[in-house]
């Protein structure tokens, strides 16, 4: 592989990367979707490499890109399947039913604080941290009555719970998915992170609990009915995850094949739903089946609703980081960081970096650096990049999404006030990791 670090192409590609990522960082200010600059930047970086190699006799980039796109495609199709399932569950009113149930329970603010955070922590390993945080923050806002003294700690709690819950499951975050598919941490080995993740969530929550107003919000009698097939889709989703794990563990095949198999079965079930109609659902709502004409279920509408901004951002970032690896910059960073400081301090610092820079390129960069680390250190970097983003509201996809739910009360500065207690959870979770992984060293 050519060493391009001191070439004009290397410098130009590095500038292009930082320019593109600067636009990502200021997404909330300039209102440009994050996928746009990284998609342009990633492809331009490879164009520069191509121009350089064309002028210096031959090209080695083609073979590298073929391998790179295979890695990207595996994760891309996995996420496409997962997002389609989530969209279908949402359309079948599964999440609305959960929201309605919480509203009708008549909990006080403190009980709602723990209920929303607890459900987020348990849901994010299956439904991913972004979806879980969005769902539960809308629930918290619905019961808040506009009370900022409840909204700010509740939203902060939900972001911490979403990131912590996602850190101990291969399906809880894109970073854990990358570590899993790269074979650095096996399915059952993620269980080492459950207690550190639990500590990361519970410690800040116990402190924040006393700042939540001990008051009773206005109740609700809202009744939501799940649409036909909702329970079947839930079962299909669980079986699809089990299939993906089985493909990976027992058949030694890429897990995205199991996810795509599940998506295909979901699509066939969608055909059944489209033919059967919504008569049972309309009857439960006491509506006239003959006059009410709901839109027939269409699984391709759920595919259309997938967050392609996230998927294309994912493609652009991995393409750009792949270019930095090909040029040779990641090897220099790895040598300077892991070779000088050692794995434990480096992995803790990388986790703190993920609070400022999105954890996807950070984790992908570490995987591409491939420093010589044992399982204990790969578990540490999985933990720190997963929960490090909780320190700032912009440090994770969950935090950015929740900021959009209530821009008036939950702001960057409102979240920053809780950074010390979140940092305490971060430190204690690392200590728990150190104790629990003694036998792996």
Rosetta blueprint (number, residue, H / E / L):
1 X L
2 X L
3 X L
4 X L
5 X L
6 X L
7 X L
8 X H
9 X H
10 X H
11 X H
12 X H
13 X H
14 X H
15 X H
16 X H
17 X H
18 X H
19 X H
20 X H
21 X H
22 X H
23 X H
24 X H
25 X H
26 X L
27 X H
28 X H
29 X H
30 X H
31 X L
32 X L
33 X L
34 X H
35 X H
36 X H
37 X H
38 X H
39 X H
40 X H
41 X H
42 X H
43 X H
44 X H
45 X H
46 X H
47 X H
48 X H
49 X H
50 X H
51 X H
52 X H
53 X H
54 X H
55 X L
56 X L
57 X L
58 X L
59 X L
60 X L
61 X H
62 X H
63 X H
64 X H
65 X H
66 X H
67 X H
68 X H
69 X H
70 X H
71 X H
72 X H
73 X H
74 X H
75 X H
76 X H
77 X H
78 X H
79 X H
80 X H
81 X H
82 X H
83 X H
84 X H
85 X H
86 X H
87 X H
88 X H
89 X H
90 X H
91 X H
92 X L
93 X L
94 X H
95 X H
96 X H
97 X H
98 X H
99 X H
100 X H
101 X H
102 X H
103 X H
104 X H
105 X L
106 X L
107 X L
108 X E
109 X H
110 X H
111 X H
112 X H
113 X H
114 X H
115 X H
116 X H
117 X H
118 X H
119 X H
120 X H
121 X H
122 X H
123 X H
124 X H
125 X H
126 X H
127 X H
128 X L
129 X H
130 X H
131 X H
132 X H
133 X H
134 X H
135 X H
136 X H
137 X H
138 X H
139 X H
140 X H
141 X H
142 X H
143 X H
144 X H
145 X L
146 X L
147 X L
148 X H
149 X H
150 X H
151 X H
152 X H
153 X H
154 X H
155 X H
156 X H
157 X H
158 X H
159 X H
160 X H
161 X H
162 X H
163 X H
164 X H
165 X H
166 X H
167 X H
168 X L
169 X L
170 X L
171 X L
172 X L
173 X L
174 X H
175 X H
176 X H
177 X H
178 X H
179 X H
180 X H
181 X H
182 X L
183 X L
184 X L
185 X L
186 X L
187 X H
188 X H
189 X H
190 X H
191 X H
192 X H
193 X H
194 X H
195 X H
196 X H
197 X H
198 X H
199 X H
200 X H
201 X H
202 X H
203 X H
204 X H
205 X H
206 X H
207 X H
208 X H
209 X H
210 X L
211 X L
212 X L
213 X L
214 X L
215 X L
216 X E
217 X L
218 X L
219 X L
220 X L
221 X L
222 X L
223 X L
224 X L
225 X L
226 X L
227 X L
228 X L
229 X L
230 X H
231 X H
232 X H
233 X H
234 X H
235 X H
236 X H
237 X H
238 X H
239 X H
240 X H
241 X H
242 X H
243 X H
244 X H
245 X H
246 X H
247 X H
248 X H
249 X H
250 X L
251 X L
252 X L
253 X L
254 X L
255 X H
256 X H
257 X H
258 X H
259 X H
260 X H
261 X H
262 X H
263 X H
264 X H
265 X H
266 X H
267 X H
268 X H
269 X H
270 X H
271 X H
272 X H
273 X H
274 X H
275 X H
276 X H
277 X L
278 X L
279 X H
280 X H
281 X H
282 X H
283 X H
284 X H
285 X L
286 X L
287 X L
288 X L
289 X L
290 X L
291 X L
292 X L
293 X L
294 X L
295 X L
296 X L
297 X L
298 X L
299 X H
300 X H
301 X H
302 X H
303 X H
304 X H
305 X L
306 X L
307 X L
308 X H
309 X H
310 X H
311 X H
312 X H
313 X H
314 X H
315 X H
316 X H
317 X H
318 X H
319 X H
320 X H
321 X H
322 X H
323 X H
324 X H
325 X H
326 X H
327 X H
328 X L
329 X H
330 X H
331 X H
332 X H
333 X H
334 X H
335 X H
336 X H
337 X H
338 X H
339 X H
340 X H
341 X H
342 X L
343 X H
344 X H
345 X H
346 X H
347 X H
348 X H
349 X H
350 X H
351 X H
352 X H
353 X H
354 X L
355 X L
356 X L
357 X L
358 X L
359 X H
360 X H
361 X H
362 X H
363 X H
364 X H
365 X H
366 X H
367 X H
368 X H
369 X H
370 X L
371 X L
372 X L
373 X L
374 X L
375 X H
376 X H
377 X H
378 X H
379 X H
380 X H
381 X H
382 X H
383 X H
384 X H
385 X H
386 X H
387 X H
388 X H
389 X H
390 X H
391 X H
392 X L
393 X L
394 X L
395 X L
396 X L
397 X H
398 X H
399 X H
400 X H
401 X H
402 X H
403 X H
404 X L
405 X L
406 X L
407 X L
408 X L
409 X L
410 X L
411 X L
412 X H
413 X H
414 X H
415 X H
416 X H
417 X L
418 X L
419 X H
420 X H
421 X H
422 X H
423 X H
424 X H
425 X H
426 X H
427 X H
428 X H
429 X H
430 X H
431 X H
432 X H
433 X H
434 X H
435 X H
436 X H
437 X L
438 X H
439 X H
440 X H
441 X L
